[in-house]
Amino acid sequence: MLIFLNHSYGYLGISKVFDFGARGVEIFFVLSGFLVAYNYADKDLDSSLKGSLIYMLRKVKKFYVLHIITFVCFFITPLRHFINGSMSVQETNKFMLDTVLNITLLKSWYFPSAFSFNGVTWFLSTILLAYLLVPKLVAVFKNKSAVYCVISFLVLICVKFILDTYGYRFPHHFKAFSLYTNPAYRFMDFLLGYIFYTAISRSHSLNNEKSKGFLALIIPLAYIATCFIFDRIWLPAEHLLLTLLLVYILTVRNDVIEFAFGNKVVVALGNISFELYILHSVVLKYMPKLSNILHITNHKILSWMIALFVTIAISFIVNKKLWKNLIRE
């Protein structure tokens, strides 16, 4: 929902109060690593190259059909220009390169193509590196102590601070935004989520029920407050620390969390979050045409509400009916 709001807030006639998209992406990567650790940290996975490729391809199978469908939705218009010969040589070369990189899920490795066609699918291209490395990751951290995990976490977060400081504080030396989609850089977010879970799950002192109850109240409020107050002040690494705590606290059983996030509406939205993410940009692309048909072009808030409703409805149908066996386990 944060990413939908990031890409559609213009309909509401408001300025962006904080970077919804960046925070949403951080949650996606951290949560992915956290959940992989939850499911596989103490299991045996084939960590050979063949085993790693099989694991990655199993993940690709879940979303590739949906990826191609949304790709085609954005591909049609430039394809017409290509067929009509209205593209310059440079535009033709870019169109062909972008097409290949999108189909092969490699576009996030080449920043000029990262946001081509369905721009949000750079996430799929980027997360593949993490999926490829999951079996090795499980093998490395299996049976490691909480102390080992904590030290690994501290080292990794320091590396992220250094990269963020260099990239965001000295942009004349380095284009920091190219880090945004970089698979190696984003793997650190995934890895931090993975190590964070292993450290907590193996530390009895951090599993105190009273501390969980206190954190369940404080962390979500602190996260929201810092998003507003420190949006353009903090580095991504600083936001990430609170994101890790937020992801952890949302996974524990607590009356506060159950009340706020355990209701049927929130759970249903959570179940279709992947589809919402992939499909919302397609809906927003065609929303101006739908607004013209419905004669609501000048009613921005109504257009936004319809876009949200249509995105949720299509996401629900895709999740439950059409592609369940293809994109979900």
C-alpha positions, -999 to +999 in steps of 0.1 A: +000+000+000+029+024+007+042+018-028+007+023-044+005+056-025+039+066-036+030+061-073-005+076-070-004+104-045-007+129-074-043+119-078-049+132-042-036+166-050-010+165-021+027+166-019+046+135-008+050+137+030+077+111+031+092+086+007+065+059+008+082+039-020+116+036-004+101+026+030+079+000+013+107-015-007+128-018+025+100-036+042+097-060+012+134-070+012+138-072+050+106-092+054+117-115+026+149-123+044+132-126+077+106-151+064+132-171+046+151-175+079+119-183+097+112-211+072+146-225+064+172-214+090+174-248+107+167-269+076+190-287+052+190-272+017+211-284-013+237-256-014+254-268-046+251-246-077+225-269-091+205-269-059+207-231-057+195-227-093+166-251-087+156-231-056+157-198-075+138-212-105+111-225-082+106-190-070+107-176-105+079-200-115+056-184-090+057-150-105+070-152-140+037-156-158+023-125-140+055-106-148+052-113-185+015-103-186+022-070-170+053-066-192+031-070-223+007-043-210+036-018-212+052-034-243+023-028-267+027+009-272+065+010-279+061-020-301+038-001-323+063+027-326+090+001-334+068-015-361+059+019-376+096+029-378+090+060-357+118+052-333+153+067-337+183+043-339+191+051-302+154+045-291+153+013-311+185+000-295+172+009-260+138-007-268+155-040-278+178-040-248+151-032-224+129-060-238+157-086-235+165-075-199+129-076-189+122-110-203+153-124-188+147-107-154+181-090-156+171-054-159+181-043-123+217-051-132+217-023-157+204+009-141+192+027-173+168-002-179+158-008-143+125+010-145+116+001-181+082-012-190+065-022-157+089-002-136+082-020-103+094-053-116+130-043-109+122-058-075+118-092-091+150-089-110+168-078-078+154-104-055+166-132-078+202-128-065+189-133-029+170-164-040+200-178-057+221-174-025+195-186+000+208-222+001+244-210+007+230-186+033+212-213+052+244-235+051+266-207+065+243-197+094+229-230+103+238-240+139+256-207+144+253-191+178+234-159+186+267-141+192+280-151+158+247-138+142+248-105+162+284-099+152+276-106+116+247-083+118+267-054+132+294-058+106+269-058+078+250-028+091+283-009+093+290-018+057+256-005+047+261+027+067+294+033+049+279+027+015+249+049+023+271+077+037+293+076+006+264+074-018+239+098-002+262+123+015+286+127-014+264+123-045+289+142-067+312+111-063+286+085-068+250+083-081+233+071-050+200+063-066+216+036-087+220+017-055+182+017-052+178-012-076+212-028-074+209-065-066+241-067-046+231-036-025+196-048-019+209-083-010+223-066+021+187-056+031+176-092+026+206-106+045+200-082+074+165-095+077+177-131+076+205-126+102+182-105+124+157-134+127+184-159+134+200-137+161+166-132+178+154-168+175+187-180+191+187-155+219+166-164+249+171-129+264+154-113+235+123-135+237+108-120+268+070-117+266+069-084+286+095-068+263+075-079+233+043-062+246+061-030+252+078-030+218+045-038+201+032-004+212+064+017+208+080+004+176+051+010+151+046+045+165+083+052+164+086+039+128+057+062+116+071+092+134+106+088+120+093+084+085+077+118+088+104+136+108+136+122+094+125+114+058+153+134+041+177+135+071+183+098+079+202+075+056+184+043+044+205+023+069+190+042+098+155+037+085+163+000+080+171-005+117+136+005+127+122-015+097+138-046+111+123-040+145+089-033+129+090-066+109+099-085+140+073-070+162+046-076+136+054-113+136+049-119+174+016-127+190+004-098+210-030-082+218-020-049+203-006-064+171-036-087+168-060-058+171-042-035+146-029-060+121-047-093+127-082-082+115-096-097+083-091-067+061-054-062+069-048-100+066-065-101+032-045-071+020-013-088+032-022-120+013-024-101-020+005-077-013+026-092-040-001-089-066-009-054-055+027-045-060+031-060-095-003-049-108-009-014-094+014+003-120-007-014-149-039+000-134-024+034-129-011+034-165-046+029-179-065+049-152-065+081-173-084+062-201-108+048-176-113+082-161-122+096-195-147+068-201-163+074-167-161+112-172-143+117-139-111+132-152-115+163-130-123+143-099-089+132-088-098+117-054-126+096-070-101+085-097-076+075-070-103+055-051-114+037-082-077+029-091-072+015-056-104-005-058-096-019-093-061-028-082-073-047-051-101-064-071-077-076-098-051-086-073-076-107-054-088-124-085-052-132-096-043-144-062-073-166-056-085-177-089-065-174-121-028-179-113-028-195-078-011-227-090+015-207-109+026-179-086+018-193-052+028-225-034 
